[in-house]
Amino acid sequence: MKQEVTATGKTVEAAVAAGAEQLGVPAASVTYEIIEAPKKGFLGFGEAPAKVRVTFVPTPETVGLAFVKTVLSDMGIDAAAELSGLPGGRREYFISIEGDGASVLIGHHGETLDALQYLTNLAANRREDDESGSYTRITVDIGNYRAKREETLRRLARRTAEKVLKYKRNITLEPMSAYERRIIHSEVQNIAGVTTNSVGSDNNRRVVVSLDGQGRPARKKPAEQTAPAAPKAPRPLPKNKIQKRARFDETLPEYHAGDCYSGDAEIDKAEAESDTDEI
């Protein structure tokens, strides 16, 4: 939603600057319409100031800057925020915060700073009058922290890769944001023999540095089919058992040839005698 004010000044430029100050925005970000041109007069008589209508149409980047300034003011932090565009003509901007008390907005490994940047982008791109559907990306930094953190992560990536190559073991780093994981991936790509991949979900995404081609454990091969083992040969009998077996085999024919048949003969004889007695 556009904002308008009417301002006056000795010159048109002075009137525009006064109107921009009332709106709380830089003079370069407003447009103006001259209502009355300044009049010089004669000997101080008939002199009239310039009167202009100053209009400000918020853009995503200026809305983001205003949001950051509001946060600093509401938290009582004595710091200044400046907006600058990134080269390349894309809709990417940079908000730099400088001040002694601004370090409280960094947090552990930049977590608070990332949260502030997220909210700034959310506020900047929530515009009902913008029907283009384009997205403006704003990076928020405090005291050049992001550049220092990036260098720290690159050193960590190189040191971790050296350990992986030395000990031949995978190393899993602590959870990181998507931005920090990209830094690790890009740095390890320049080192031969190692590779990276991300594991986990949501805020628990981690980078795993491993030997190239061994980032994941290999699948176990199926067991090979082997022929069944041949039956074991019987154990040889001791000598004393062999002798007993031999004596047993010698007496066995006598038992079959003598005892069995003689027994049958005795039975027949007994039956004959019984028949005689009856007669």
DRENZA-13790 format. One record per residue (C-alpha): residue number from 1; x, y, z. Coordinates in Angstrom, 2 decimals, always signed. Each point is the difference from the previous one (the first is absolute). Layout:
BEGIN
  resi        x        y        z
   NUM        X        Y        Z
...
***
This chain:
BEGIN
  resi        x        y        z
     1    +0.00    +0.00    +0.00
     2    +1.43    +3.35    -1.05
     3    +0.55    +2.82    +2.46
     4    -0.31    +3.73    -0.74
     5    +0.89    +3.19    +1.85
     6    +0.10    +3.66    -0.92
     7    +3.17    +1.88    +0.85
     8    +1.48    +3.43    -0.55
     9    +3.48    +1.41    -0.34
    10    +1.98    +2.89    -1.39
    11    +0.72    -2.12    -3.06
    12    -1.65    -2.97    -1.58
    13    +2.87    -2.26    +1.09
    14    -0.30    +1.21    +3.58
    15    -3.75    -0.62    -0.05
    16    +0.50    -3.56    -1.35
    17    +2.62    -0.73    +2.67
    18    -2.40    +1.25    +2.68
    19    -2.78    -2.22    -1.32
    20    +2.26    -3.07    -0.10
    21    +1.06    +0.69    +3.57
    22    -3.64    +0.07    +1.08
    23    -0.54    -3.35    -1.66
    24    +3.16    -1.41    +1.55
    25    +1.46    -1.16    -3.30
    26    +2.99    +1.07    -2.14
    27    -0.67    +2.91    -2.36
    28    +1.14    -2.14    -2.95
    29    -2.88    -2.43    +0.57
    30    -2.86    +2.54    -0.37
    31    -1.73    +1.77    -2.84
    32    -1.37    +3.51    +0.23
    33    -2.39    +2.41    -1.67
    34    +0.52    +3.78    +0.12
    35    -3.06    +1.73    +1.31
    36    +1.48    +3.49    +0.22
    37    +3.35    +1.13    -1.33
    38    +2.10    +2.19    +2.28
    39    -0.19    +3.80    -0.41
    40    +2.95    +2.22    +0.73
    41    -1.88    +3.27    +0.56
    42    +1.59    +3.44    +0.29
    43    +1.76    +1.25    +3.10
    44    -1.61    -2.81    +1.97
    45    -3.47    +0.83    -1.17
    46    -2.06    -2.54    -1.97
    47    +2.43    -2.86    +0.68
    48    -1.69    -3.43    +0.13
    49    +1.46    -3.47    +0.66
    50    -0.29    -2.98    -2.30
    51    -2.85    -2.37    +0.73
    52    +0.11    -3.61    -1.16
    53    -1.95    -3.22    +0.41
    54    +2.39    -2.81    +0.88
    55    -1.06    -3.59    -0.72
    56    +1.64    -3.15    +1.21
    57    -0.93    -3.41    -1.41
    58    +1.47    -2.70    +2.24
    59    +2.15    -2.62    -1.72
    60    +0.92    -3.38    +1.51
    61    +3.52    +1.11    +0.86
    62    -1.13    +3.22    +1.70
    63    -2.67    -1.91    +1.93
    64    +2.69    -2.42    +1.15
    65    +2.25    +2.83    +1.09
    66    -2.85    +1.63    +1.92
    67    -0.72    -3.32    +1.72
    68    +3.63    -0.38    +1.14
    69    +0.08    +3.57    +1.31
    70    -3.21    -0.63    +1.93
    71    +1.49    -3.11    +1.62
    72    +3.12    +1.90    +1.03
    73    -2.06    +2.84    +1.43
    74    -2.43    -2.23    +1.90
    75    +2.87    -1.99    +1.53
    76    +1.85    +3.14    +1.01
    77    +3.08    -0.93    -2.03
    78    +2.21    +2.91    -0.97
    79    +0.89    -0.99    -3.55
    80    -0.42    +1.29    -3.54
    81    -1.37    -1.97    -2.96
    82    +0.87    +0.79    -3.62
    83    -1.44    -1.41    -3.22
    84    +2.01    -0.71    -3.13
    85    -0.68    -1.88    -3.22
    86    +2.04    -2.96    -1.14
    87    +1.61    +0.12    -3.46
    88    -1.57    -1.83    -2.91
    89    -3.30    +1.81    -0.33
    90    -1.88    -2.70    +1.90
    91    -2.46    +0.69    +2.78
    92    +2.53    -0.74    +2.72
    93    +0.91    +2.47    +2.71
    94    +2.26    +0.20    +3.01
    95    -0.79    +1.57    +3.39
    96    +3.05    +0.67    +2.15
    97    -0.41    +0.65    +3.72
    98    +2.82    +1.73    +1.84
    99    +0.10    +0.81    +3.71
   100    +1.48    -1.13    +3.29
   101    -3.24    -1.51    +1.29
   102    -0.98    -1.78    -3.22
   103    +2.01    -3.15    +0.79
   104    -2.86    -1.31    +2.19
   105    -1.94    -0.56    -3.23
   106    +2.56    -2.51    -1.31
   107    -0.61    -2.91    +2.38
   108    +1.65    -3.43    +0.02
   109    +1.59    -0.59    -3.41
   110    -2.20    +2.77    -1.42
   111    -3.34    -1.63    +0.85
   112    -1.56    +3.26    +1.27
   113    +1.34    +1.88    -3.02
   114    -1.52    -2.60    -2.33
   115    -3.34    +0.41    +1.77
   116    +0.17    +3.79    -0.43
   117    +0.83    -0.41    -3.69
   118    -2.92    -2.40    -0.46
   119    -2.47    +2.43    +1.58
   120    +1.43    +2.88    -2.04
   121    -0.57    -1.88    -3.26
   122    -3.47    -0.99    +1.16
   123    -0.91    +3.63    +0.69
   124    +1.58    +1.25    -3.23
   125    -1.85    -2.40    -2.28
   126    -3.39    +0.22    +1.65
   127    -1.48    +2.69    -2.19
   128    -3.58    -0.16    -1.16
   129    +0.50    +2.60    -2.75
   130    +2.82    -1.93    -1.69
   131    -1.54    -2.22    -2.67
   132    +3.25    -0.82    -1.83
   133    +0.62    -3.08    +2.14
   134    +3.73    +0.73    +0.10
   135    +2.00    -0.61    +3.15
   136    +2.50    +2.40    +1.53
   137    +2.82    -1.61    +1.96
   138    +1.59    +1.95    +2.84
   139    +3.15    -1.03    +1.86
   140    +0.40    +1.41    +3.50
   141    +3.47    +0.20    +1.54
   142    +1.40    +1.35    +3.25
   143    +3.59    +1.17    +0.28
   144    +1.10    -2.08    -3.01
   145    -0.87    -3.16    +1.93
   146    -1.08    -2.03    -3.04
   147    +3.34    +0.39    -1.76
   148    +1.84    -1.07    +3.15
   149    -2.31    -2.98    +0.49
   150    +0.46    -1.07    -3.62
   151    +3.78    -0.05    +0.39
   152    -0.36    -2.02    +3.21
   153    -2.18    -2.57    -1.78
   154    +2.42    -0.30    -2.91
   155    +2.86    -0.70    +2.41
   156    -2.18    -2.59    +1.74
   157    -0.74    -1.68    -3.34
   158    +3.69    -0.23    -0.92
   159    +1.01    -1.27    +3.43
   160    -2.76    -2.62    +0.01
   161    +0.96    -1.21    -3.49
   162    +3.59    -0.47    +1.16
   163    -1.16    -2.17    +2.91
   164    -2.20    -2.12    -2.27
   165    +2.92    -0.64    -2.36
   166    +2.32    -0.78    +2.88
   167    -2.18    -2.32    +2.09
   168    -2.17    -1.41    -2.85
   169    -3.17    +0.65    +1.99
   170    -3.14    +2.06    -0.63
   171    -0.48    +3.14    +2.12
   172    -3.42    +1.54    +0.70
   173    -0.10    +3.72    +0.79
   174    -2.43    +1.78    +2.31
   175    -3.41    +1.16    -1.32
   176    +0.22    +3.02    -2.31
   177    -2.27    +2.26    -1.99
   178    -0.37    -0.49    -3.75
   179    +2.28    +3.00    -0.62
   180    +2.79    -1.42    +2.18
   181    -0.35    -3.50    -1.48
   182    +0.48    +1.45    -3.49
   183    +3.27    +1.56    +1.16
   184    +1.26    -3.38    +1.25
   185    -1.06    -1.78    -3.21
   186    +1.67    +2.59    -2.24
   187    +3.28    -0.09    +1.94
   188    +0.27    -3.81    +0.11
   189    -0.63    -0.18    -3.76
   190    +3.46    +1.51    -0.49
   191    +1.70    -2.83    +1.95
   192    +0.80    -3.24    -1.83
   193    -0.92    -3.31    +1.60
   194    -2.89    +1.19    +2.17
   195    -3.65    +0.77    -0.53
   196    -2.98    +1.26    +2.01
   197    -3.68    -0.72    +0.43
   198    -2.71    +1.31    +2.34
   199    -1.96    -2.16    +2.44
   200    -2.81    +0.70    +2.45
   201    -3.07    +2.18    -0.32
   202    -1.24    +3.50    +0.86
   203    +2.29    +1.76    +2.48
   204    +2.05    -3.17    +0.53
   205    +1.54    -0.14    -3.50
   206    +3.70    -0.83    +0.18
   207    +2.85    -0.33    -2.46
   208    +1.87    -3.31    -0.19
   209    +3.54    +0.15    -1.38
   210    +1.18    -3.38    -1.31
   211    +2.47    -1.62    -2.36
   212    -0.98    +0.43    -3.62
   213    -2.21    -2.93    -1.00
   214    -0.41    -1.19    +3.59
   215    -2.50    +2.45    +1.34
   216    -2.46    -2.83    +0.62
   217    +0.70    -3.51    +1.29
   218    +0.18    -2.61    -2.75
   219    -2.70    -2.64    -0.18
   220    +0.94    -3.47    +1.17
   221    +0.38    -2.61    -2.74
   222    -2.27    -3.07    +0.24
   223    +1.70    -3.08    +1.40
   224    +1.33    -2.38    -2.66
   225    -1.70    -3.42    -0.35
   226    +2.36    -2.82    +1.00
   227    -0.31    -3.75    -0.61
   228    -1.08    -2.11    +3.02
   229    +2.90    -1.50    +1.92
   230    +0.81    -3.70    -0.57
   231    -0.99    -2.36    +2.85
   232    +2.78    -0.76    +2.41
   233    +1.62    -3.44    -0.12
   234    -0.80    -2.29    +2.97
   235    +2.59    -0.09    +2.71
   236    +2.07    -3.25    +0.07
   237    -0.79    -2.42    +2.82
   238    +2.61    -0.66    +2.69
   239    +1.97    -3.26    -0.21
   240    -1.72    -1.70    +2.97
   241    -3.44    +0.71    -1.52
   242    +1.14    -1.43    -3.34
   243    +1.01    -3.29    +1.75
   244    -3.35    -0.25    +1.81
   245    -1.84    +0.62    -3.25
   246    +2.00    -2.78    -1.69
   247    -0.83    -2.55    +2.78
   248    -3.66    +0.98    -0.23
   249    -0.01    -0.57    -3.74
   250    +1.57    -3.47    +0.50
   251    -2.62    -1.21    +2.47
   252    -2.94    +1.35    -1.93
   253    +0.02    -2.78    -2.71
   254    +0.13    -2.67    +2.70
   255    -3.01    +1.51    +1.66
   256    -1.97    -0.01    -3.23
   257    +1.24    -3.39    -1.16
   258    -0.16    -1.93    +3.27
   259    -2.18    +1.39    +2.72
   260    -2.88    +1.09    -2.18
   261    -0.33    -3.28    -1.93
   262    +0.69    -2.27    +3.04
   263    -2.71    +1.80    +1.81
   264    -2.42    -0.78    -2.79
   265    +0.99    -3.67    +0.14
   266    -0.67    -0.18    +3.73
   267    -3.42    +1.53    -0.53
   268    -0.85    -2.61    -2.68
   269    +1.20    -2.83    +2.32
   270    -2.14    +1.21    +2.86
   271    -3.06    +0.20    -2.23
   272    +0.60    -3.63    -1.19
   273    +0.27    -1.31    +3.55
   274    -3.19    +1.75    +0.99
   275    -1.78    -1.59    -2.93
   276    +1.26    -3.51    +1.08
   277    -1.23    +0.47    +3.53
   278    -3.42    +0.83    -1.22
   279    -0.13    -3.11    -2.16
***
